[in-house]
Each structure stands twice: as structure tokens, then as C-alpha cells.
Amino acid sequence: MKISFENADKVNGLLTITVEEADYNEKVEKTLKDYRKKANIPGFRPGQAPLSLIKKQIGEQVKAEEIQKLVGDTIFNYLKENNIQFLGEPMPSAKQEEQDLSKPAPYTFVFDIAVAPEIKLELTDKDKLDYYEITVDDKLVDEQVDMFASRAGKYEQVEEYQAKDMLKGDMKELNADGSEKEGGIVKEGAVLMPEYIKVEDQKKLFDGVKRGEVVVFNPKKAYPNSEIEVSSMLGISKEQAANVDSDFAFHILEITRYAKAPVNQELFDAIYGEGAVKDEADFRSKIAEGIANQLVSNSDFKLLQDLRAYCEKKVGKLTFPEEMLKRIMLKNVKDEKEVDEKFEASLEELKWHLIKEQLVKANEIKVSDDDVLDAARLQARIEFAQYGMSNLPDETIDNYAREMLKNRETLDGFIARAIENKLVEATKKLLKLKKKKISLDDFNKMMEEDAKK
């Protein structure tokens, strides 16, 4: 087998492979003999059909498959052994001449290779970046306490309506003179939250109403632009709701209010486990610690973004094999317009990918299965914490994390995250970081501004 590689402009490669009969013949013969042992051909006992007959039936197919596999393996082995960093996948070249495999070898195959541009990048402690440490203030702790109390709260029956209460009762359609309409719409067990009524004068009709009282209001006026709301409230179709403009008498039978849980030992135990927190000061301290740990990932994400911008500027403009990359994209996307629309963004991502690969290699970063599982565990804890579950057993976190890793796409995401986590840690040790204190509000504003750039 002969292999040659041309790389005149450093980013567009041409790989030529010439295959001789000796390169594939042995494997073809073995495959045919293995097939013969299992073949069940009429007129012959199993495994006894002549090899010449087997060759006649499937010889050309087996030969083509073995050559295809041989060429594929040869391409990737050659590129790997010669440290040629390629992008996407090798593509058949326009210089490829048609090969008739029914004729004797040799056969020549020519492939275009998109070669990654060379990157020169070295980071030392002379390189400087800002690192934003988000402060945990009383406002953040108060919000978390309120969230815990809200999630641990319960519904109570009350006598007098306040904003956000839910009303339940019977609704009856009225005539213009206020009398009950014979054959009119009646809805028993109707549910209404006046807080969400769109029109103020209709909403005010419920101010201070007590259980057992009757409120006369007009559903159509209350929700002038939402036939769905009216139909749901009255238990009728959207078509019927479009024609309803009567007043209704709402006899209120229940007033339900959601009450937050008191901030006491019962709440402390529910959140952090029995006896883990002794008083409110300890509770707030524990919350502050948890928030601080969660916010580190925000700070690290910002550092990674800044590292990317810094490195991209330091590397400067890169020359890519653009036509070749468009061909590769078009093979996967099948839409030239979409390729054109996404091409510049894909080059930016590709540039960062190459920079990141070099940084990972320079810092000898490797990730293990445990590193990937740790990344999934962290995500699991963040997700559970959003629902006020901050004291789950490690076994529960592990099970949830392992379930996430069963999805191939999710797994790839956590592998990338584990690599980035280690890259951030390496950056903290390698570069000179100027630490800056910042509030969460200001940090979020800064991130929003970055997103607009």
C-alpha cells in the first residue's frame, strides 16, 4: 500500500492511498471461508458449497467492504501516527477518479483533509485576568429563607379574602335586572383567583369579601381578551364563552390561602436534617454557606468566558480551510442557506475548541469517570436545591446523577463540563488573578452585558 499526503497551504490536505491486492486479499479470503462454513445453499450440505460458488455470489461485495474498511482505517491511522490534527471528517476529493473494483488492483483513493490551523499559545503567571467573587448579603439569605418557608407552607381555610387567595363556590347567570336567569349557565364548585382578573373595577368587587357572601361580577368584562379563561371558569366551550356577556352571582363557599411555614426548628430540621441547625442565626449561616458554594460555579463560568476571550485575542486570526468545512457542514445539515447562516459562528466555536484542546494538553488535564460523575452530582445538587431539597442523602444524589449519565448526549455534556472544571482550576493556579468582590445583582448585570456583545 502506498500513502502520500500533500499539505501545500497548511490547512487543506490531500491524502492519496493506493491499495494493492495483497493489502486486502487475505481478509477477503478469510471472510469468504467463514461465510462458507455457515452458508446453507440448495443442492449442497451446510458448509460444503464450493468456494468458487461463494465467490461468485458475494465475492465482489465482500471485496468492496474489505477495501472500504481498509481505506477508512488507513486514513485515521495515518493521520494519528503523523500527528495531523484534522477537522470534521475526510471527504472524497474532486480529484478522485472512478475505481472499477471488478478489475484487478491497484485502486487509488484520494481524500480532502481539513487540517487544523497551527496555534501558538502559552500562558504563564504574567497573564492576568479578573476573578469575580460574588458576595452573599442579607438580601440573598432573606430570599432563600422566604423560598424555604414558602415551599414548606400549606393551604388554610380563612374567612375573609386577601390578595392571592383562591375562592371556590357556585356561579349562576343573571338577567339584566339581577334576577337568576332561567335555564342560564350554572357552575357549581367554580374556582377563581381574583388577583389575576385583568380589569381593575371587576377585581375590586372581591376586596374584603367574606365566606358565605355573594359577589356579582361579569366574567366577560373581567377577562375581555381571554375566552379560554371564561370557558374554564364557567365550564363551557370557547364558542359558548364568546357569546356570554351576562353578570354572574358568585356565592363564595370557601376561601383558601397559602400560608408560609414559620421559620422555626421544624423548618430547620426539614431543610437540613434533625438537629443539624440549632437556631435562626445558625440557619441563616448555613444558607449563606450553601449559596456561596453555589455561586462559585458562577464565578468559575465567568472566568472561563474571560479566559476564552483573552486566549482568542492572544492567538489572533486563524486561517481555516473554509470551503472544506462548508462541505463537511453541508453533508450533515443538507441546507446551504443554513450552512451560510451558521458558518461564522461555527468557526468561532471551532477556534475556541482548538484553543481549549491546546490548553488541556499543555496542562496535562485528564478526566476520569469519577470526575464526570462529580460534574453530574454537582448539577443534581443544584437542581434539587432549586426545590428546597438541600439535605438529600448521597445515595439519592448519586442515583439521580447516574441516571443523567445514561443519556449519551447528556454524558458528553458532563465530560465537557468535567474538562472545563479542571481547566478552570488549572487557570486559577497558572494565571495571576485579580480578585474582585461583587454583588449578585451586579454580577448578573455584567453577565447580561457580556451576552449582548
C-alpha positions in Angstrom: 0.0 0.0 0.0 1.2 3.5 -0.9 0.2 6.6 1.0 1.1 10.2 0.2 0.0 13.4 1.9 0.2 16.9 0.4 -0.4 20.0 2.5 0.7 22.9 0.4 -1.2 25.7 2.2 -1.1 24.0 5.7 -4.9 23.8 6.1 -6.0 21.9 3.0 -4.6 18.4 2.8 -4.8 15.8 0.1 -4.3 12.2 1.1 -3.8 9.6 -1.6 -4.0 5.8 -0.9 -3.1 3.2 -3.4 -4.4 -0.3 -2.5 -2.7 -3.4 -3.8 -4.4 -6.9 -3.9 -2.1 -8.1 -1.2 -3.4 -5.5 1.2 -6.9 -6.9 1.3 -6.8 -10.4 -0.3 -6.1 -12.4 2.9 -9.1 -10.8 4.7 -11.4 -11.3 1.8 -10.5 -15.0 1.6 -11.0 -15.4 5.3 -14.4 -13.7 5.2 -15.5 -15.9 2.3 -14.3 -19.1 4.0 -16.1 -18.1 7.2 -19.3 -17.5 5.2 -18.9 -20.8 3.5 -18.9 -22.6 6.9 -22.4 -21.2 7.7 -23.9 -21.0 4.2 -27.0 -23.0 3.5 -27.2 -23.3 -0.3 -29.7 -25.5 -2.1 -28.0 -28.6 -3.5 -25.2 -28.7 -1.0 -24.8 -29.8 2.6 -24.4 -26.9 5.1 -20.8 -25.7 4.8 -20.0 -27.8 1.8 -20.7 -25.4 -1.1 -17.7 -24.8 -3.4 -15.7 -21.7 -2.5 -15.9 -20.7 -6.2 -19.7 -20.6 -5.9 -19.4 -18.5 -2.8 -17.0 -16.1 -4.5 -19.4 -15.8 -7.5 -22.3 -15.0 -5.2 -20.8 -12.5 -2.8 -17.1 -12.1 -3.7 -17.4 -8.6 -5.2 -19.5 -7.4 -2.2 -17.0 -8.8 0.4 -14.1 -7.3 -1.6 -15.7 -3.9 -1.7 -16.5 -3.9 2.0 -13.0 -5.0 3.0 -11.4 -2.3 0.8 -13.7 0.3 2.2 -12.8 -0.7 5.8 -9.1 -0.9 5.0 -9.1 2.6 3.4 -11.0 4.0 6.4 -8.7 2.5 8.9 -5.6 3.6 6.9 -6.8 7.2 6.8 -7.3 7.6 10.5 -4.2 5.6 11.5 -2.0 7.7 9.1 -3.4 11.0 10.5 -2.9 9.8 14.1 0.6 8.4 13.6 1.7 11.6 11.8 0.1 13.9 14.4 -2.0 15.6 11.7 -4.9 17.4 13.5 -7.8 17.3 11.2 -11.3 18.9 11.4 -14.6 17.2 10.7 -14.1 14.1 8.5 -12.1 13.2 5.4 -14.1 13.8 2.2 -13.7 12.2 -1.2 -11.7 14.6 -3.4 -12.8 16.1 -6.7 -9.5 14.6 -8.0 -10.8 11.1 -7.3 -11.1 9.0 -10.5 -13.7 6.3 -10.7 -12.4 2.9 -9.5 -13.8 -0.3 -11.0 -13.3 -2.9 -8.3 -14.3 -5.7 -10.7 -11.0 -5.1 -12.4 -7.6 -6.2 -10.8 -5.9 -3.9 -8.3 -4.3 -1.4 -7.8 -7.0 1.0 -6.8 -6.3 4.7 -5.9 -8.4 6.7 -3.5 -8.0 10.4 -2.9 -9.4 12.4 0.1 -9.5 16.0 1.0 -8.5 16.6 4.6 -9.4 19.8 6.6 -6.3 20.4 8.6 -6.5 22.4 11.8 -4.5 25.7 11.8 -1.4 25.8 13.9 -2.0 27.6 17.2 0.8 29.3 19.2 -0.3 29.9 22.7 1.5 29.9 26.0 0.0 31.1 29.4 2.1 32.0 32.4 1.7 33.9 35.7 2.4 37.1 33.6 -1.0 36.7 32.1 -3.7 38.4 34.2 -7.5 38.0 34.5 -10.1 39.3 36.9 -11.9 36.8 39.1 -15.3 37.9 40.5 -16.1 36.7 44.0 -19.9 37.1 44.5 -20.7 38.3 48.0 -23.6 36.7 49.9 -25.5 39.6 51.5 -28.6 39.6 53.8 -30.9 40.1 50.8 -29.8 36.8 49.2 -30.2 35.0 52.5 -33.6 36.6 53.1 -34.8 35.4 49.7 -33.6 31.9 50.4 -35.3 31.8 53.8 -38.5 33.1 52.2 -38.3 30.4 49.5 -37.8 27.6 52.1 -40.7 29.0 54.1 -42.9 29.2 51.0 -42.2 25.7 49.9 -42.8 24.2 53.3 -46.1 26.2 53.7 -49.6 24.8 53.4 -53.1 25.9 52.4 -55.6 27.1 55.0 -59.2 27.9 55.1 -59.9 31.6 56.0 -63.0 33.7 56.5 -62.0 36.9 54.6 -60.4 37.3 51.2 -57.0 38.8 50.7 -54.9 39.2 47.5 -53.7 35.8 46.1 -56.4 33.8 47.9 -58.4 31.3 46.0 -62.2 31.4 46.0 -64.5 28.4 45.5 -68.3 28.5 45.2 -71.3 28.4 42.9 -71.8 30.7 40.0 -75.2 31.5 38.4 -76.0 33.6 35.3 -78.2 36.6 35.9 -80.7 38.6 33.9 -80.2 42.3 33.2 -82.4 43.1 36.3 -80.2 41.0 38.6 -82.6 38.0 38.9 -81.4 34.5 38.3 -81.7 33.6 34.6 -84.0 30.6 33.9 -82.1 28.0 32.0 -78.9 30.1 32.4 -75.4 28.9 33.0 -74.8 27.4 36.4 -71.4 26.3 37.6 -71.0 24.5 40.9 -67.6 24.4 42.5 -66.3 27.2 40.4 -62.7 28.3 41.3 -61.5 31.8 40.9 -58.3 33.8 41.9 -59.4 37.5 41.7 -55.7 38.6 41.9 -55.4 37.5 38.2 -58.5 39.3 36.9 -57.4 41.7 34.2 -59.7 44.6 34.8 -59.4 46.6 38.0 -63.1 47.5 38.6 -64.0 43.8 38.4 -61.1 42.8 40.6 -62.1 45.4 43.3 -65.6 43.8 43.6 -63.9 41.0 45.6 -62.0 43.3 48.1 -62.6 42.1 51.6 -65.4 39.6 50.7 -66.2 37.0 53.3 -67.1 33.4 53.1 -70.8 32.9 52.5 -71.2 36.2 50.7 -72.3 36.7 47.1 -70.3 38.8 44.6 -71.9 39.9 41.4 -69.4 40.4 38.6 -69.1 40.0 34.8 -66.7 37.3 33.6 -66.5 38.8 30.1 -65.5 42.2 31.5 -63.1 40.6 33.9 -61.3 38.7 31.1 -62.1 40.8 28.0 -59.4 39.2 25.8 -59.5 35.6 27.1 -62.3 33.3 26.1 -60.3 30.4 27.5 -60.4 31.9 31.0 -64.1 32.4 30.8 -64.8 28.9 29.4 -62.6 27.3 32.0 -64.3 29.3 34.9 -67.8 28.5 33.7 -67.2 25.0 32.4 -68.4 25.8 28.9 -66.9 25.7 25.4 -64.8 28.5 23.9 -67.6 29.1 21.4 -70.2 29.5 24.1 -67.9 31.7 26.1 -67.6 34.1 23.1 -71.3 34.8 23.4 -71.5 35.2 27.2 -71.8 38.8 28.4 -74.1 38.4 31.4 -73.4 39.2 35.0 -73.0 36.2 37.4 -73.7 35.8 41.0 -70.7 34.1 42.8 -71.8 32.5 46.1 -68.5 32.1 47.9 -68.3 28.8 49.9 -64.6 28.5 50.5 -61.6 30.9 50.8 -58.2 29.2 50.6 -55.0 30.9 51.5 -51.4 29.6 51.1 -49.5 30.3 54.3 -45.7 30.2 54.5 -44.2 27.9 57.1 -43.0 29.6 60.3 -39.2 30.0 60.5 -38.6 27.6 63.4 -37.0 24.4 64.4 -39.4 22.3 62.4 -38.4 24.2 59.2 -34.7 23.9 60.1 -35.0 20.1 60.5 -37.0 19.7 57.3 -34.3 21.5 55.3 -31.0 20.4 56.9 -31.9 17.3 58.9 -32.9 16.9 62.5 -30.6 18.7 64.9 -28.2 20.0 62.2 -29.3 23.6 62.8 -30.0 24.9 66.3 -31.5 28.4 65.8 -32.3 31.0 63.2 -28.8 32.5 63.2 -27.3 29.1 62.5 -30.0 28.5 59.8 -29.0 31.7 58.0 -25.3 30.9 58.3 -26.0 27.5 56.8 -27.9 29.1 54.0 -25.2 31.7 53.3 -22.6 28.9 53.1 -24.7 26.9 50.6 -25.3 30.0 48.5 -21.6 30.8 48.5 -20.7 27.3 47.3 -23.3 27.5 44.5 -22.0 30.9 43.4 -18.5 29.6 42.9 -19.7 27.9 39.8 -21.0 31.3 38.5 -17.6 32.9 39.2 -15.8 30.0 37.5 -18.1 30.2 34.5 -17.3 33.9 34.1 -13.6 33.1 34.4 -13.9 30.5 31.7 -15.6 33.1 29.4 -12.9 35.7 30.1 -10.2 33.0 29.5 -11.7 32.3 26.2 -11.9 35.9 25.1 -8.3 36.5 26.4 -6.9 33.5 24.5 -8.8 34.2 21.3 -7.3 37.7 21.3 -3.9 36.4 22.1 -4.0 33.8 19.3 -5.3 36.3 16.8 -6.9 35.4 13.5 -6.7 31.9 12.3 -6.9 30.6 8.7 -9.3 27.8 8.3 -10.0 25.5 5.3 -13.3 27.2 4.8 -14.5 25.6 1.6 -13.7 22.2 3.0 -15.5 22.9 6.3 -18.6 24.1 4.4 -18.6 20.8 2.5 -18.5 18.9 5.8 -21.3 21.0 7.3 -23.4 20.7 4.2 -23.1 16.9 4.4 -24.6 17.0 7.9 -27.1 19.9 7.5 -28.2 19.4 3.9 -29.2 23.1 3.6 -26.8 25.6 2.0 -28.6 28.6 3.5 -28.4 27.2 7.0 -24.7 26.5 6.5 -24.1 30.1 5.4 -26.1 31.4 8.3 -24.2 29.4 10.9 -20.8 29.2 9.4 -19.1 32.2 11.1 -20.5 31.2 14.5 -19.2 27.6 13.9 -15.7 29.0 13.1 -15.7 30.9 16.4 -16.7 27.8 18.3 -14.1 25.8 16.4 -11.4 28.3 17.2 -12.2 28.0 21.0 -12.3 24.2 20.7 -8.8 24.2 19.3 -7.5 26.6 21.9 -9.1 24.6 24.6 -7.6 21.4 23.3 -4.2 23.0 23.4 -4.7 24.3 27.0 -5.9 20.9 28.1 -2.8 19.3 26.6 -0.4 21.9 27.9 -1.8 21.4 31.5 -1.9 17.6 31.1 -5.6 17.6 32.0 -7.3 14.3 32.1 -10.7 13.4 33.4 -11.8 10.1 35.0 -15.2 8.5 35.3 -15.3 10.0 38.9 -14.7 13.5 37.5 -17.6 13.1 35.2 -19.8 11.7 38.0 -18.8 14.6 40.2 -19.9 17.1 37.5 -23.2 15.2 37.3 -23.5 15.2 41.1 -23.0 19.0 41.3 -25.7 19.5 38.7 -28.0 17.2 40.6 -27.5 19.1 43.9 -28.2 22.4 42.1 -31.4 21.1 40.6 -32.6 19.7 43.9 -31.6 22.9 45.8 -33.9 24.9 43.5 -36.8 23.0 45.0 -35.6 23.5 48.6 -34.1 20.0 48.9 -30.7 20.7 50.3 -30.3 17.7 52.6 -30.7 14.7 50.4 -28.7 11.5 51.1 -25.6 11.0 49.0 -27.2 7.8 47.6 -30.1 9.8 46.2 -27.8 12.3 44.6 -25.7 9.5 43.1 -28.7 7.7 41.7 -30.0 10.8 40.1 -26.5 11.7 38.7 -26.1 8.2 37.3 -29.5 8.3 35.6 -28.5 11.5 33.8 -25.3 9.9 32.6 -27.2 7.1 30.9 -28.2 9.5 28.1 -25.4 9.7 25.5 -25.9 13.4 24.8 -26.0 14.3 28.5 -22.9 12.2 29.2 -21.0 14.1 26.5 -22.1 17.3 28.1 -20.8 16.3 31.5 -17.5 15.1 30.1 -17.0 18.5 28.5 -18.0 20.1 31.8 -15.6 18.0 33.8 -12.8 19.0 31.4 -13.7 22.7 31.7 -13.9 22.4 35.5 -10.3 21.1 35.6 -9.3 23.8 33.1 -10.7 26.5 35.4 -8.8 25.0 38.3 -5.6 24.9 36.3 -6.2 28.5 35.2 -6.5 29.6 38.8 -3.1 28.2 39.6 -1.4 29.3 36.4 -2.5 32.8 35.8 -2.4 35.8 38.0 -5.9 36.5 39.1 -7.1 39.8 40.4 -10.0 39.1 42.8 -12.9 41.4 42.8 -15.9 41.4 45.2 -19.2 41.9 43.5 -22.9 41.6 44.5 -25.0 39.0 42.7 -27.2 41.7 41.1 -24.2 43.5 39.7 -22.7 40.2 38.6 -25.9 39.3 36.7 -26.0 42.7 35.1 -22.4 42.2 34.0 -23.2 38.8 32.5 -26.2 40.3 30.7 -24.0 42.9 29.2 -21.5 40.3 28.1 -24.3 38.3 26.4 -25.2 41.3 24.3 -21.7 41.8 23.0 
